[in-house]
């Protein structure tokens, strides 16, 4: 199993503390680390594909629509200046989106006036224990994101 599959199993058995909501094609979770406040992920439900182009058109369209909906909910919940989107996969080939809410200065002195890609920020700082939300903050973040997801999905 891969890390994403392990996290999905935790969602299914009720032990993933970062789980927010299940959608048709995937699961919405808050990121473990929150240097970029509101960082969330959208995990494709199964490990059937490793590339978007491998999906049939209808499934791919639905997955991309839902990812966009999650991004809008993140934007509404955390009010960033911009959202950065990543669908990588060399670390975990399971399809999953990283949604990074961005604000000027969030990479401090590592770039052009605090602006630049997330990978300009040192990984050891981004993934440090200091960037993990405490239990109260995590619950608040999940509640805010879920509220926005519920509003957006009610209109579909």
Contact map, one row per residue, 1 for C-alpha under 8 A:
111011000000000000000000000000000000000000000000000000000000000000000000000000000000000000000000000000000000000000000000000000000000000000000000000000000000
111111000000000000000000000000000000000000000000000000000000000000000000000000000000000000010100000000000000000000000000000000000000000000000000000000000000
111111100000000000000000000000000000000000000000000000000000000000000000000000000000000000010000000000000000000000000000000000000000000000000000000000000000
011111110000000000000000000000000000000000100000000000000000000000000000000000000000000000010100000000000000000000000000000000000000000000000000000000000000
111111111000000000000000000000000000000000000110000000000000000000000000000000000000000000000100000000000000000000000000000000000000000000000000000000000000
111111111100000000000000000000000000000000000000000000000000000000000000000000000000000000000000000000000000000000000000000000000000000000000000000000000000
001111111110000100000000000000000000000000000000000000000000000000000000000000000000000000000000000000000000000000000000000000000000000000000000000000000000
000111111111000000000000001000000000000000101000000000000000000000000000000000000000000000000000000000000000000000000000000000000000000000000000000000000000
000011111111100000000000000000000000000000000000000000000000000000000000000000000000000000000000000000000000000000000000000000000000000000000000000000000000
000001111111111100000000000000000000000000000000000000000000000000000000000000000000000000000000000000000000000000000000000000000000000000000000000000000000
000000111111111100100000000000000000000000000000000000000000000000000000000000000000000000000000000000000000000000000000000000000000000000000000000000000000
000000011111111000000000000000000000000000000000000000000000000000000000000000000000000000000000000000000000000000000000000000000000000000000000000000000000
000000001111111000000000000000000000000000000000000000000000000000000000000000000000000000000000000000000000000000000000000000000000000000000000000000000000
000000000111111100000000000000000000000000000000000000000000000000000000000000000000000000000000000000000000000000000000000000000000000000000000000000000000
000000000111111110000000000000000000000000000000000000000000000000000000000000000000000000000000000000000000000000000000000000000000000000000000000000000000
000000100110011111100000000000000000000000000000000000000000000000000000000000000000000000000000000000000000000000000000000000000000000000000000000000000000
000000000000001111100000000000000000000000000000000000000000000000000000000000000000000000000000000000000000000000000000000000000000000000000000000000000000
000000000000000111110000000011110000000000000000000000000000000000000000000000000000000000000000000000000000000000000000000000000000000001000100000000000000
000000000010000111111000001111000000000000000000000000000000000000000000000000000000000000000000000000000000000000000000000000000000000000000100000000000000
000000000000000001111100001111000000000000000000000000000000000000000000000000000000000000000000000000000000000000000000000000000000000000000110110000000000
000000000000000000111110001110000000000000000000000000000000000000000000000000000000000000000000000000000000000000000000000000000000000000000000010010000000
000000000000000000011111011100000000000000000000000000000000000000000000000000000000000000000000000000000000000000000000000000000000000000000000000000000000
000000000000000000001111111100000000000000000000000000000000000001000000000000000000000000000000000000000000000000000000000000000000000000000000000000000000
000000000000000000000111110000000000000000000000000000000000000000000000000000000000000000000000000000000000000000000000000000000000000000000000000000000000
000000000000000000000011111000000000000000011000000000000010011001000000000000000000000000000000000000000000000000000000000000000000000000000000000000000000
000000000000000000000111111100000000000001111000000000000000001000000000000000000000000000000000000000000000000000000000000000000000000000000000000000000000
000000010000000000111110111110000000000001111000000000000000000000000000000000000000000000000000000000000000000000000000000000000000000000000000000000000000
000000000000000000111110011111000000000111100000000000000000000000000100000000000000000000000000000000000000000000000000000000000000000000000000000000000000
000000000000000001111000001111100000000111100000000000000000000000000000000000000000000000000000000000000000000000000000000000000000000000000000000000000000
000000000000000001110000000111110000011110000000000000000000000000000000000000000000000000000000000000000000000000000000000000000000000001001100000000000000
000000000000000001000000000011111100011110000000000000000000000000000000000000000000000000000000000000000000000000000000000000000000000000000000000000000000
000000000000000001000000000001111100000000000000000000000000000000000000000000000000000000000000000000000000000000000000000000000001100000000000000000000000
000000000000000000000000000000111110001000000000000000000000000000000000000000000000000000000000000000000000000000000000000001111011100000000000000000000000
000000000000000000000000000000111111111000000000000000000000000000000000000000000000000000000000000000000000000000000000000001000011100000000000000000000000
000000000000000000000000000000001111101000000000000000000000000000000000000000000000000000000000000000000100000000000000000001100011000000000000000000000000
000000000000000000000000000000000111111000000000000000000000000000000000000000000000000000000000000111000100000000000000000000000000000000000000000000000000
000000000000000000000000000000000111111000000000000000000000000000000000000001000000000000000000000110000000000000000000000000000000000000000000000000000000
000000000000000000000000000001100101111100000000000000000000000000000000010011000000000000000000000110000000000000000000000000000000000000001000000000000000
000000000000000000000000000001101111111110000000000000000000000000000000010000000000000000000000011110000000000000000000000000000000000000000000000000000000
000000000000000000000000000111100000011111000000000000000000000000000000010000000000000000000000011100000000000000000000000000000000000000000000000000000000
000000000000000000000000000111100000001111100000000000000000000000000000000000000000000000000001111000000000000000000000000000000000000000000000000000000000
000000000000000000000000011110000000000111110000000000000000000000100100000000000000000000000001111000000000000000000000000000000000000000000000000000000000
000100010000000000000000011110000000000011111000000000000000000000000000000000000000000000000011100000000000000000000000000000000000000000000000000000000000
000000000000000000000000111000000000000001111110000000000000001000000000000000000000000000000111000000000000000000000000000000000000000000000000000000000000
000000010000000000000000111000000000000000111110000000000000000000000000000000000000000000000000000000000000000000000000000000000000000000000000000000000000
000010000000000000000000000000000000000000011111100000000000000000000000000000000000000000000100000000000000000000000000000000000000000000000000000000000000
000010000000000000000000000000000000000000011111110000000000000000000000000000000000000000000110000000000000000000000000000000000000000000000000000000000000
000000000000000000000000000000000000000000000111110000000000000000000000000000000000000000000000000000000000000000000000000000000000000000000000000000000000
000000000000000000000000000000000000000000000111111101100000000000000000000000000000000000000110000000000000000000000000000000000000000000000000000000000000
000000000000000000000000000000000000000000000011111101000000000000000000000000000000000010001110000000000000000000000000000000000000000000000000000000000000
000000000000000000000000000000000000000000000000111111100000000000000000000000000000000000000010000000000000000000000000000000000000000000000000000000000000
000000000000000000000000000000000000000000000000111111100001000000000000000000000000000000000010000000000000000000000000000000000000000000000000000000000000
000000000000000000000000000000000000000000000000001111110001000000000000000000000000000000000000000000000000000000000000000000000000000000000000000000000000
000000000000000000000000000000000000000000000000111111110000000000000000000000000000000000000000000000000000000000000000000000000000000000000000000000000000
000000000000000000000000000000000000000000000000101111111011000000000000000000000000000000000000000000000000000000000000000000000000000000000000000000000000
000000000000000000000000000000000000000000000000000011111111000000000000000000000000000000000000000000000000000000000000000000000000000000000000000000000000
000000000000000000000000000000000000000000000000000000111111100000000000000000000000000000000000000000000000000000000000000000000000000000000000000000000000
000000000000000000000000000000000000000000000000000000011111110000000000000000000000000000000000000000000000000000000000000000000000000000000000000000000000
000000000000000000000000100000000000000000000000000000111111111000000000000000000000000000000000000000000000000000000000000000000000000000000000000000000000
000000000000000000000000000000000000000000000000000110111111111100000000000000000000000000000000000000000000000000000000000000000000000000000000000000000000
000000000000000000000000000000000000000000000000000000001111111110000000000000000000000000000000000000000000000000000000000000000000000000000000000000000000
000000000000000000000000100000000000000000000000000000000111111111000000000000000000000000000000000000000000000000000000000000000000000000000000000000000000
000000000000000000000000110000000000000000010000000000000011111111100000000000000000000000000000000000000000000000000000000000000000000000000000000000000000
000000000000000000000000000000000000000000000000000000000001111111110000000000000000000000000000000000000000000000000000000000000000000000000000000000000000
000000000000000000000000000000000000000000000000000000000000111111111000000000000000000000000000000000000000000000000000000000000000000000000000000000000000
000000000000000000000010100000000000000000000000000000000000011111111100000000000000000000000000000000000000000000000000000000000000000000000000000000000000
000000000000000000000000000000000000000001000000000000000000001111111110000000000000000000000000100000000000000000000000000000000000000000000000000000000000
000000000000000000000000000000000000000000000000000000000000000111111111000000000000000000000000000000000000000000000000000000000000000000000000000000000000
000000000000000000000000000000000000000000000000000000000000000011111111100000000000000000000000000000000000000000000000000000000000000000000000000010010000
000000000000000000000000000100000000000001000000000000000000000001111111110000000000000000000000000000000000000000000000000000000000000000000000000010000000
000000000000000000000000000000000000000000000000000000000000000000111111111000000010000000000000001000000000000000000000000000000000000000000000000000000000
000000000000000000000000000000000000000000000000000000000000000000011111111100000000000000000000000000000000000000000000000000000000000000000000000000000000
000000000000000000000000000000000000000000000000000000000000000000001111111110000000000000000000000000000000000000000000000000000000000000000000100110010000
000000000000000000000000000000000000011100000000000000000000000000000111111111100000000000000000001010000000000000000000000000000000000000000000100100000000
000000000000000000000000000000000000000000000000000000000000000000000011111111110110000000000000000010000000000000000000000000000000000000000000000000000000
000000000000000000000000000000000000000000000000000000000000000000000001111111100000000000000000000000000000000000000000000000000000000000000000000100000000
000000000000000000000000000000000000010000000000000000000000000000000000111111100000000000000000000000000000000000000000000000000000000000000001100100000000
000000000000000000000000000000000000110000000000000000000000000000000000011111110000000000000000000010000000000000000000000000000000000000000000000000000000
000000000000000000000000000000000000000000000000000000000000000000000000011111111000000000000000000010000000000000000000000000000000000000000000000000000000
000000000000000000000000000000000000000000000000000000000000000000000000001001111110000000000000000011100000000000000000000000000000000000000000000000000000
000000000000000000000000000000000000000000000000000000000000000000000000000000111110000000000000000011110000000000000000000000000000000000000000000000000000
000000000000000000000000000000000000000000000000000000000000000000000000001000011111000000000000000011100000000000000000000000000000000000000000000000000000
000000000000000000000000000000000000000000000000000000000000000000000010001000011111100000000000001111000000000000000000000000000000000000000000000000000000
000000000000000000000000000000000000000000000000000000000000000000000000000000000111110000000000011111000000000000000000000000000000000000000000000000000000
000000000000000000000000000000000000000000000000000000000000000000000000000000000011111000000000111100000000000000000000000000000000000000000000000000000000
000000000000000000000000000000000000000000000000000000000000000000000000000000000001111100000000111000000000000000000000000000000000000000000000000000000000
000000000000000000000000000000000000000000000000000000000000000000000000000000000000111110000011110000000000000000000000000000000000000000000000000000000000
000000000000000000000000000000000000000000000000000000000000000000000000000000000000011111101001100000000000000000000000000000000000000000000000000000000000
000000000000000000000000000000000000000000000000010000000000000000000000000000000000001111111111000000000000000000000000000000000000000000000000000000000000
000000000000000000000000000000000000000000000000000000000000000000000000000000000000000111111000000000000000000000000000000000000000000000000000000000000000
000000000000000000000000000000000000000000000000000000000000000000000000000000000000000111111000000000000000000000000000000000000000000000000000000000000000
011100000000000000000000000000000000000000000000000000000000000000000000000000000000000011111110000000000000000000000000000000000000000000000000000000000000
000000000000000000000000000000000000000000000000010000000000000000000000000000000000000111111110000000000000000000000000000000000000000000000000000000000000
010110000000000000000000000000000000000000010110110000000000000000000000000000000000000010011111000000000000000000000000000000000000000000000000000000000000
000000000000000000000000000000000000000000110010111100000000000000000000000000000000001010011111100000000000000000000000000000000000000000000000000000000000
000000000000000000000000000000000000000011110000000000000000000000000000000000000000001110000111110000000000000000000000000000000000000000000000000000000000
000000000000000000000000000000000000000011100000000000000000000000100000000000000000111100000011111000000000000000000000000000000000000000000000000000000000
000000000000000000000000000000000000001111000000000000000000000000000000000000000001111000000001111100000000000000000000000000000000000000000000000000000000
000000000000000000000000000000000000001111000000000000000000000000000010010000000011110000000000111110000000000000000000000000000000000000000000000000000000
000000000000000000000000000000000001111100000000000000000000000000000000000000000011100000000000011111000000000000000000000000000000000000000000000000000000
000000000000000000000000000000000001111000000000000000000000000000000000011001111111000000000000001111100000000000000000000000000000000000000000000000000000
000000000000000000000000000000000001000000000000000000000000000000000000000000011111000000000000000111110100000000000000000000000000000000000000000000000000
000000000000000000000000000000000000000000000000000000000000000000000000000000011100000000000000000011111100000000000000000000000000000000000000000000000000
000000000000000000000000000000000000000000000000000000000000000000000000000000001000000000000000000001111110000011100000000000000000000000000000000000000000
000000000000000000000000000000000000000000000000000000000000000000000000000000000000000000000000000000111111100011100000000000000000000000000000000000000000
000000000000000000000000000000000011000000000000000000000000000000000000000000000000000000000000000001111111000001100000000000000000000000000000000000000000
000000000000000000000000000000000000000000000000000000000000000000000000000000000000000000000000000000011111111001110101100000000000000000000000000000000000
000000000000000000000000000000000000000000000000000000000000000000000000000000000000000000000000000000001111111011000000000000000000000000000000000000000000
000000000000000000000000000000000000000000000000000000000000000000000000000000000000000000000000000000001011111111000000000000000000000000000000000000000000
000000000000000000000000000000000000000000000000000000000000000000000000000000000000000000000000000000000011111111100001100000000000000000000000000000000000
000000000000000000000000000000000000000000000000000000000000000000000000000000000000000000000000000000000011111111110001000000000000000000000000000000000000
000000000000000000000000000000000000000000000000000000000000000000000000000000000000000000000000000000000000111111110000000000000000000000000000000000000000
000000000000000000000000000000000000000000000000000000000000000000000000000000000000000000000000000000011001111111100000000000000000000000000000000000000000
000000000000000000000000000000000000000000000000000000000000000000000000000000000000000000000000000000011111111111110000000000000000000000000000000000000000
000000000000000000000000000000000000000000000000000000000000000000000000000000000000000000000000000000011110011111111000000000000000000000000000000000000000
000000000000000000000000000000000000000000000000000000000000000000000000000000000000000000000000000000000010001101111101000000000000000000000000000000000000
000000000000000000000000000000000000000000000000000000000000000000000000000000000000000000000000000000000000000000111111100000000000000000000000000000000000
000000000000000000000000000000000000000000000000000000000000000000000000000000000000000000000000000000000010000000011111100000000000000000000000000000000000
000000000000000000000000000000000000000000000000000000000000000000000000000000000000000000000000000000000000000000001111111000000000000000000000000000000000
000000000000000000000000000000000000000000000000000000000000000000000000000000000000000000000000000000000010011000011111110000000000000000000000000000000000
000000000000000000000000000000000000000000000000000000000000000000000000000000000000000000000000000000000010010000001111111011000000000000000000000000000000
000000000000000000000000000000000000000000000000000000000000000000000000000000000000000000000000000000000000000000000011111111000000000000000000000000000000
000000000000000000000000000000000000000000000000000000000000000000000000000000000000000000000000000000000000000000000010111111100000000000000000000000000000
000000000000000000000000000000000000000000000000000000000000000000000000000000000000000000000000000000000000000000000000011111110000000000000000000000000000
000000000000000000000000000000000000000000000000000000000000000000000000000000000000000000000000000000000000000000000000111111110010000000000000000000000000
000000000000000000000000000000001110000000000000000000000000000000000000000000000000000000000000000000000000000000000000111111110010000000000000000000000000
000000000000000000000000000000001010000000000000000000000000000000000000000000000000000000000000000000000000000000000000001111111011000000000000000000000000
000000000000000000000000000000001000000000000000000000000000000000000000000000000000000000000000000000000000000000000000000111111111000000000000000000000000
000000000000000000000000000000001000000000000000000000000000000000000000000000000000000000000000000000000000000000000000000000111111000000000000000000000000
000000000000000000000000000000000000000000000000000000000000000000000000000000000000000000000000000000000000000000000000000000011111100000000000000000000000
000000000000000000000000000000001110000000000000000000000000000000000000000000000000000000000000000000000000000000000000000011111111100000000000000000000000
000000000000000000000000000000011110000000000000000000000000000000000000000000000000000000000000000000000000000000000000000000111111110000000000000000000000
000000000000000000000000000000011100000000000000000000000000000000000000000000000000000000000000000000000000000000000000000000000111111111000000000000000000
000000000000000000000000000000000000000000000000000000000000000000000000000000000000000000000000000000000000000000000000000000000001111111000000000000000000
000000000000000000000000000000000000000000000000000000000000000000000000000000000000000000000000000000000000000000000000000000000000111111100000000000000000
000000000000000000000000000000000000000000000000000000000000000000000000000000000000000000000000000000000000000000000000000000000000111111110000000000000000
000000000000000000000000000000000000000000000000000000000000000000000000000000000000000000000000000000000000000000000000000000000000111111111000000000000000
000000000000000001000000000001000000000000000000000000000000000000000000000000000000000000000000000000000000000000000000000000000000111111111100000000000000
000000000000000000000000000000000000000000000000000000000000000000000000000000000000000000000000000000000000000000000000000000000000001111111110000000000000
000000000000000000000000000000000000000000000000000000000000000000000000000000000000000000000000000000000000000000000000000000000000000111111111000000000000
000000000000000000000000000001000000010000000000000000000000000000000000000000000000000000000000000000000000000000000000000000000000000011111111100000000000
000000000000000001110000000001000000000000000000000000000000000000000000000000000000000000000000000000000000000000000000000000000000000001111111110000000000
000000000000000000010000000000000000000000000000000000000000000000000000000000000000000000000000000000000000000000000000000000000000000000111111111000000000
000000000000000000000000000000000000000000000000000000000000000000000000000010000000000000000000000000000000000000000000000000000000000000011111111100000000
000000000000000000010000000000000000000000000000000000000000000000000000110010000000000000000000000000000000000000000000000000000000000000001111111110000000
000000000000000000011000000000000000000000000000000000000000000000000000000000000000000000000000000000000000000000000000000000000000000000000111111111000000
000000000000000000000000000000000000000000000000000000000000000000000000000000000000000000000000000000000000000000000000000000000000000000000011111111100000
000000000000000000000000000000000000000000000000000000000000000000000000110110000000000000000000000000000000000000000000000000000000000000000001111111110000
000000000000000000001000000000000000000000000000000000000000000000001100100000000000000000000000000000000000000000000000000000000000000000000000111111111000
000000000000000000000000000000000000000000000000000000000000000000000000000000000000000000000000000000000000000000000000000000000000000000000000011111111100
000000000000000000000000000000000000000000000000000000000000000000000000000000000000000000000000000000000000000000000000000000000000000000000000001111111110
000000000000000000000000000000000000000000000000000000000000000000001000100000000000000000000000000000000000000000000000000000000000000000000000000111111111
000000000000000000000000000000000000000000000000000000000000000000000000000000000000000000000000000000000000000000000000000000000000000000000000000011111111
000000000000000000000000000000000000000000000000000000000000000000000000000000000000000000000000000000000000000000000000000000000000000000000000000001111111
000000000000000000000000000000000000000000000000000000000000000000000000000000000000000000000000000000000000000000000000000000000000000000000000000000111111
000000000000000000000000000000000000000000000000000000000000000000000000000000000000000000000000000000000000000000000000000000000000000000000000000000011111
